[in-house]
């Protein structure tokens, strides 16, 4: 239930997606821009949540990346992505 609570928080899945999408660490401002200019306070909070959960971590240069646990989460969400494509086609 704790994992579902974390993933259900506003913007959490988008932050994970954007960290995964490029495959390389992403700076705070670039990540904010990729997330449709979400507020810096919300992004800071989400990154802190993901860091505490072991899903994302900062690099030495203040950029962010997914941890191996975060990568595993993205892989585990693959079937949900497949389902969402099939669902979208029905709409």
CORBEL-V25839 format. One record per residue. N is the residue number from 1. PHI is phi in whole degrees, 0 to 359 (999 if undefined). PSI is psi in radians with two decimals (none if undefined). OMEGA is omega in radians with two decimals (none if undefined). Layout:
N|PHI|PSI|OMEGA  N|PHI|PSI|OMEGA
This chain:
1|999|-0.57|-3.14  2|296|-0.68|3.12  3|295|-0.75|3.12  4|294|-0.62|3.07  5|298|-0.81|3.13  6|298|-0.86|-3.08  7|291|-0.41|3.14  8|276|-0.10|3.13  9|289|2.52|-3.12  10|309|2.27|3.07  11|77|-0.16|-3.06  12|300|-0.88|-3.12  13|296|-0.62|3.12  14|295|-0.73|3.12  15|297|-0.79|3.11  16|300|-0.80|3.14  17|301|-0.80|-3.10  18|292|-0.59|3.06  19|291|-0.59|3.14  20|283|-0.67|-2.95  21|306|-0.84|-3.08  22|276|-0.42|-3.13  23|82|-0.21|-3.14  24|245|2.74|3.09  25|304|2.58|-3.07  26|236|2.27|3.08  27|290|2.79|-3.07  28|303|-0.89|-3.08  29|295|-0.70|3.11  30|294|-0.71|3.10  31|297|-0.71|3.10  32|298|-0.73|3.12  33|295|-0.75|3.13  34|297|-0.48|-3.13  35|265|0.67|3.06  36|56|0.70|3.07  37|57|0.76|3.05  38|300|2.77|-3.10  39|296|2.59|-3.12  40|295|-0.55|3.14  41|291|-0.70|3.11  42|293|-0.77|3.12  43|298|-0.77|3.11  44|301|-0.75|3.14  45|295|-0.79|-3.14  46|296|-0.74|3.12  47|297|-0.68|3.08  48|296|-0.72|3.09  49|299|-0.80|-3.11  50|291|-0.60|3.09  51|294|-0.80|3.13  52|299|-0.61|-3.14  53|279|-0.14|3.14  54|81|0.29|-3.08  55|267|-0.58|3.12  56|225|2.75|-3.14  57|209|2.64|3.08  58|278|2.67|3.01  59|270|3.12|3.09  60|296|-0.49|-3.10  61|268|0.32|3.10  62|72|0.22|3.00  63|270|2.89|-3.10  64|241|2.63|3.11  65|212|2.82|3.03  66|282|2.50|3.03  67|278|3.02|3.03  68|304|-0.63|3.08  69|295|-0.67|3.08  70|295|-0.71|3.07  71|298|-0.71|3.09  72|298|-0.66|3.11  73|298|-0.78|3.13  74|299|-0.73|3.10  75|298|-0.74|-3.13  76|294|-0.48|-3.14  77|277|-0.07|3.13  78|308|-0.86|3.11  79|299|-0.59|3.08  80|294|-0.67|3.08  81|297|-0.77|3.10  82|300|-0.79|3.12  83|299|-0.72|-3.10  84|295|-0.59|3.07  85|295|-0.77|3.11  86|296|-0.70|3.12  87|296|-0.75|-3.12  88|297|-0.61|3.12  89|293|-0.45|3.13  90|280|-0.31|-3.06  91|282|none|none
